[in-house]
Amino acid sequence: MSNTLTCPVCGKEIVEEQAPATAEYDAQTYSFCSVEHRDAFLESPGRYVGNTGS
């Protein structure tokens, strides 16, 4: 069974194993629906932390 996550930048649901990009921030791994969203997150992580749906 696949684990579904939410992209913290846009809120889109993604399958964890198919996430095109991930990043570590504050000892937590975040998954993203695109490399562009990962890059936006890394530029200003405080803007997006807490938008993971978890």
N, C-alpha and C positions, 0 to 999 in steps of 0.2 A: 504494500500500500504506500502510495506517495504522500509525502508531507507537503502541504500547501502553506506557503508563506505570503506575506504582503510586501510589495515593494514600498519602502518608506518614503520614496519621493512622490510617486503618483497614486499609490493605493491599489495598484493592479495585483491580482492574485497570480502567483507563479508557483510552479512545482519546484521544490528545493533542488532536486537532482538536475533540473534543466535550466537553472538560473544562469544567465550568460555572464554574470559578474557578482563578486562578493567583496566585502571589505570588513576589516576589523576596526572597531572603535570602542574604546572604554571597555575592553575585555569581552566584547560581544561581537559575533559575526552577523553581518547584515547581508541579505541577498537582494539583488536588483533585477529588474526586467530588461535592463540594457546597460551597456558600458557607459553611455552618456549619463544615465541616472546615478551610477556609482560615482562618476567624476563630480557631478553636482553635489552629491552627498559629502564627498571628501573635501570639497571647497568650503562647506559650511555645515558640518554634521549637527551642530546644535539646533539648526533649523528643522531637522528631520527626525531627530531622536524622539521616540515616543509615538511615531506614526506607523509602527509595525503591526498593530492589531493584537499584540500579545500582552 
